[in-house]
Amino acid sequence: MKTKLFLLLISIICIAGYSQVVITNPNFSLGTTGRIGVGLSPNGEGNMWKPLNLSGQGSLGGRMEQTDYVDILPAIHFTPKIMDKDSTNVTFQIRLGMYSANGQFVGNVSSRSNGGLTFILPEAFVEARNIMGSKWSAWAGARFRRYDDIHISDYFYFDDHSAQGFGVSHKNTELTMLMPASADSTNVYPYNYEITVAGATNPAIRQRMVWIGEHSIHLKNASILKLLGEFHYVSANSKEASKVYAADKGWVVGAKYNNAFKTKLPGSFNQLSARYGVGIANGGDNGNTFTWATYGAPDEDGKYKNAYSFTMVEHFLLNLSQKFSINGYGVFTKSKGGSSSTNTDEYFNGNQLYNQKTDFVVGFRSFYYITKWLHLIEEVHYAVRKDGDNPDANMWKFSFAPTIVPLGKKDPWSRPHLRLVYTLAHYNDYARDHNYSPYLQVNQKSWGSYVGVKTEWWLF
């Protein structure tokens, strides 16, 4: 009797559990992006693959050899009809990201055995567009709020405002408030410190606040000029804290021009942008462009009053014929921290940081359409990194990738891709001798190589 009751109870629980996961909302969507594959370095230690790009530049210089990652984007959409006006579009979206800092994480491995699997939730937000048929929109939460990117290098330049916050927009004007911070009280400076209240010592966070204004001007021939302004502020903490930090601020101005070209195949464009940030808003390093990720060391007062960063980006796509397209880019960045040093200086935690850097990267990807489903992709990149007073570290990188495009489109953006990739990189003596890439940190050689089979996709 007890056994029958137990089985009945289990059946009821299973039925109840099943009923809770049945999706009845017809406006549910599921998107995904990612790259997965296998590869090796024929001339590397143990043939093990390591990233070839210069340290401090992230994926700038190409990402044919990028490590695996997967993003999953479930979303729920509501589009009620209101008084015969345009629908209000309401979306709730989250993004679950999975990647590994230590090689493979799919297949016959686990997070425990691999030791590097990371789960992130970079997006969870609600957005309402065209509220009650008006030109007003609003959102709140955490999101990947970013626009144009150099896809070759996964470089979201100029207006990557990915963080937690809220915003409103009307027609072509957007106002945003971001509050990026970290709850990691052991590693992130200068935002975290300890405070003792009533005999108890607990961690506290100095909250950075970022106010952003953006306005797009639509010109003739589908051209768009976008203007950007930002103001950053972080408050002081009390003198009773374990470490005392002064209040600090910064600001950003910039402009981006998008121009569409008419070519035999549609989709050609040219994009040109320039951005200048000062104070604590001089961020942007290691392939990221977040202005709130302050670069360099502080001055004697623990502030970034004299810090600055200037970035200029050129990006174009030319669909020249039914057989050939070329996608090219150039990135120049010059940054300095708050210290007067042109080389290194002490950071808040006592470490020595470079207080000045210059990045310069140019490259292109060409597409030769043998058939609609077989494309030959070639890439060439030249990258230079100068930290402080050091000599230039530079790299040339060449990639060749016969690619299967199963959707059968002569289009640089058609996905998924299945690629056979061969990459060869050459470093100058300074880069080689000072281990200026993850590859060089285990292989101190002038040449680096990679051979692999990769897939890249995005489905929305």
N, C-alpha and C positions, 0 to 999 in steps of 0.2 A: 504493500500500500504506500509506504514512504517513497519507494522507488518511482511509482506512478505519479505521485504528487510532485516529486522532484522534476521528472521529465515534463510534466504539464507546465510547471513554473518556468522551466528553461524555454519551452515553446512560446509561452506568453511573452517572455522577455525578448526573444528573437523577433517575434512578430512586431512588438512595440518598437524595438530598435529599428527594424526595417521600415516601419511606417514613418519614422522621423527623418530618414534620409531620402525619401522619395521626393524628387524635384517636380513641382507642379507649375512653376513660373515659366511661361512660354518665352519670356524675354531674358533668358539666361544665355550668356556667351562665355566661351572659353578660348583664350588666346595663349600662345606660347612662342618663345624665342629661345635660341640656344645654339651652341656649337659642341659637337662631340666628335672624337676621333682617336686615332692611334698614330704614334710617330716615334722617331728615334733620330739621334745624331750620329751618323756613321763615323765621324772623327772625334766624338765626345767620349768622356770617361765612361766605360762600360756601355757605350752607345746610348746612354741615357739622354733624353731630350731636356734642354733647359731653354728658357726664353732668350732670344738673340738680341732684342732691342737694348739700347743704352739704358743704364740705370738712371732713374729720375725722370724718364720720359714715358713710362707706361707702355701703351700700345702705339704711341707715336713712332712711326717707322714701319707700320704694317703689323698685321695680326694673323697672318696665315698660320702661324704656329701656336696660336693662343690656347691656353688650357681649357678644359671642358667646363661648361656651365649650362644650366637649364633654368629658364624662367617659366612659370605658369601663371596665367592671368585670368582668373574667373571674375565675372562681372554680372550684375543684375541691372537691367534697364527698365525704366518706367516712362511711358510716353502717353499720358492721359490727354484727351482732346478737351479743349476749354473754349467754349463760346465761339466755335467756328474759327478760332485763331490758330496760329501755328502751335504745334504741340510743345509743351514743356518737356524737355528731355532730362531725366534724372538718372544718374548712374552711380552705383556703388561698386567699386573695384578694389581688388587686392592683388598683390604680386608676390609670389613666393619664389625666391631665388635660391639656387643650390650651386655651389662651386667648391673646389678644393684648392688649397694653397700648396698641396703636396702631391700633385700628380692625379692619377686616375681615381674616380670615385663611383663609377658605374661598373656593372658587371660583377665579377666574383670578388668584390671587396666590400668592406663595411667601414663605417665611420670610426669604429674602434681600431680596426687593423690598419686603416689608412692614416688616422691621426690628424687629418687636415680638413675634413668635411665641414662646411659652414652653411647654415641656413640663415637667410635674411628675409625680412619683410619690408622692403623699401617703399611699398605702396599700400595704403589702406585709406580710402577717401570717399567722400560723397560729393558729386558735382551736379549742379542744376543749371542747365543751359536754356536760354530764351524763356525766362520765367514768365508765365502767363502770356506768352506770345510777344514779350517785349525783347529789347536788345540787351537786357541785363542777364548776367550769369554770376554764379558764386560757387565756391568750393571750400571744403575744410578737411583737414587730415594730413596724411603724409603721402607724397607722390613724387614720381619721376616727372617733374615739370620742366621739360627741356624741349628744344626745337631742332634747328638744323644741326647736323653732325657731319663730320668727315667719316663716312662709313668705313673707308679703307683702314682707318686707325681708331675707329670707335671713339672719336673725339668730339664731344658735344660742347662746342665752343660758344662764347659770347653770353648766352642766356640760359645756362644750366642752373635752374633754381630748384634742384631736387632736395627737399628737406620737409620738415613738418611745419605746418602753418595754415593760413587761410588766405582767400583772395576774392575780389570782385572784379568784374569787367563790364564795360559798356561799349558796344560797337568795337572800336579798334584800340581802346585804352584799358589797361589792366593795372590794378593796384594789389600788392601782395605784402603780407607780413609773414616772415619766417622766424622761427626760434630754434636754430640748430644748437644742440648741446649733447653732452655725453654723460652717461651715468656711470662710466668707468672711473672710479675715484683714485685709481692707482697709476694710470698711464697718460692721462690727458691733461695737458697744461696749456694755458694758465687758468682753465675754467674750474678745476676741482681743488678743494682744500678741506681742512677739517676745522670744526668749530666746537668749542666746549660750552655747553649750556647746562646749568644746574648740576655740574659735576660729571656730566655724560658727554663724551666726545663722539661726534657723528660727522659723516661726510656732507658737504654742501656743494652746490654748483652755482657759478656765476653765469647767468643766462644771457647769451648774445641775442640781440634783436636786430632784424634786418628789414627795413622798409624799402620796397621796390616799386618803381613806376615805369611802365612800358607803354609806348604809343607807336602804332604802325601807320604810316602814311602811304596810301595806295596811289601810285603814279601811273603814267601811261604805259601801255604795252605789258600790263600785268606785273610791273616792277613794284617793289615794296621797300620803303626806307623805315627801319625800326630804330627808335630812340630809346635809350636805357639810362635810368638813374637809380642809384641805391644809396642808402645811409645805414651805417652799422653802428651799434652802440653796445658796450658791455659795462656794467656798473662796477663800482669799487666794492670791496668787502670790508667787514668791520676790522678794527685794529686788534680785536680779541682773537682773531683767527690765527691758525698755525702759520699761515703765509699771508702776507698782506699784498694785495694787488690794487693798483690804481685804476680808476675808470679810464676807458679808452674808446676811440671812435674811428670811423673811416668812411669814405664815400667812393662811388664809382660812377663814371659817365662812359657812354659808348654809343656807337652807331653801326648798323648793319644794313647793307644794300643787297637785295636779291633781284636779279634780272634774268628773265626767261629769254631763251634764244629759239628762233625758228630754224629747225633743221629737218632733214629728210625723215628721220625718226623723231617723234616728239619726246619731250622731257629734258632737253638741254637747258643749262642754266649757268650763271656765274654769281658767286656770293663773295662779298668783300666786307670785312668787319674790322673795327678797331675798338679797343676797350682800355681804359686807364683807371686804376684804383689806387687809393692812398690809404695810409694808416693801417688799421686792422683789416681793411678790405682789399689787401694786396694779394689775396690767395690765388692759387693755381699752380700745382706742381705734380710731377709723377703722372702726367696724362689726365689729371683732373682739372676742372676749370672753376671750381667753387670759389667765389671771391671771399667767402667767410672762412676758408681754410688758410689762415694767416701764414705767410712765408717769412723765414728768417728769425734772427735773434732780436730781443728788445733792447732799448737803450738803457742807460744807467738808472732811469726812473721806472723801468719795467714797462715802458710804453712803446708804441710804434708810430710816433708822431711823424717821423721822417721816412717811413717806409713807402714804397710805391711798386707798381707793376704795370707794364704796358704790353699788350698782346695785339698782334695783327694777324689775320687769317685770310687767305685767298683759297677758294674752293670752286671748282668748275666741273661740269660734265658736258661732253660734246658727243652726241649720237650722230656721227659723221655720215654714215651710210647704212645700208641693210646688212653690211658685213663687219662694221667696225665702230667701236665707241671708245672714248678715253675719259677717265676720271682723274683729275689731278688736284694737288693741294700744296699749300705752303703755310708754315706756322712760325712766327717769330715772337719770342717772349723775353723780356728783360725785367728782372725783379730784384729788389733790394729790401732787406729787413729794416728794423728800427735802429739798430746799432750803426755807428759811424764806420765800422770795419768793412773793408772790401773783401775780406777773406772769411775768417771764422770768428765767432764770439759765443759767449755763454748763454745758454737757454735757461728757462726758469728752473728746470730740474738739475742744473749743473752740467749738462752735456754740452759739448761744443758743436755748433751748427754752422753750416755755410750761410753767410749773410748776403750773398749776391750770386746771381746765376744768369746765364744766357742760354736759351734753347733756340735752335734753328733746324727745322726739318722741312724737306720738300720731297715729293714723291708723286707717282702716278700709277694707275692701274689701267691696262688696256684690255679690251674684249675683242676677240676675233670670233665671229659667229660662223663656225664651220657648217652647222645645221641649226635648226631651231632648238634642238635639245643637247647639242655638243658645242661648248664654248671653250676657247683657249684664253686663259687669263694670265697676263704677265704683270709683274710689279717691279718697280725700281724705287728705292728710297735712299736719301742721303740725310744723315742726322748728325748734329753737332751739339755737345753739351759742355759748357764751361762753368765750373763751380768755383766761386771766389777768384783767387789769383792764379789758379791752376792753368796749365796749357789746355788747349781744346782736346776733348775726346770725341772722335768721330767714327762713323760707321757707314759703309755702303752695304745695301742688302738687295738681293735679286731673288725673285720668286717666279716659278713657272707652274701653272696649275691647270691641266686639262680637266674640264668640269662638265658633269652631266647635269642638265637642267630638265627634270622630268615634266615640268609644266609646258615645255616647248615654246618659249617666248624669246625673241631677240630683244632682250631688255636687261640692262644692268641690275635691276632690282627684282627680277623674277627669282623666287625661292620655292622649294629648297634647292640647295646645291650639294652635290656629291663630288668632292675634289680629290684628285691625286696631286699632292703638293711636294715640290722640291724647292728649298730655299738655301741660298748661300750668302753669308755675311763676311765682310772684311773689315777689320778694325785697324786704326792707326796704332803706333807703338805705345802712345800714352794710354789709350783705352785698354790695350792688352796688358800692359805692365801694372795697371792700377785696377784691374778687375771690374771694368766699367759695364758689365752686364751680368745677369744671372748665369749665362753660359760661361763667361770668362772666370767666374768665381770658382769653377771646378775644372776649367780647361783654359789655361793661360796660353792661348794660341792666336795667331793673326786671322785665322779663318774659322768660321763656325758654319755648321750645316744642319739641315733638317730634311727628313723624308717622312711623309705620312699620308694617310687617307682621312679626310675630314668631311663632316657635313655641317651645313649652316642653314638655319631656317628661321622664318617668322610667319606666324599664322594668326590673323586677328579676325 
